[in-house]
């Protein structure tokens, strides 16, 4: 269960991702959009204690190789 500040932070991250996608869609290919979104998620993913380390490493490597 998330605390209120964690829930507010997750809403802020989601809004940021949606805003980025809306701004970048006409300009970039889908793989570029995915890499930008994954890089923006790094902070959230690295601070999450609920995700296993292997998933964190996979997300980071996917973002770097795109």
TAURMO-V180069 format. One line per field, one symbol per residue. ss: DSSP state (h for helix, s for strand, l for the rest). phi: phi as a letter, one per 20 degrees, with the letter a starting at -180 (. if undefined). psi: psi as a letter, one per 40 degrees, with the letter a starting at -180 (. if undefined). Layout:
ss->???
phi->???
psi->???
This chain:
ss->lllhhhhhhhhhhhhhhhhhhhhhlllllhhhhhhhhhhhhhhhhhhlllllhhhhhhhhhhhhhl
phi->.efffffffffffffffffffffegfecffffffffffffegffffeeeedfffffffffffffee
psi->hiiddddddddddddddddddddedediidddddddddddedddddeheehidddddddddddde.
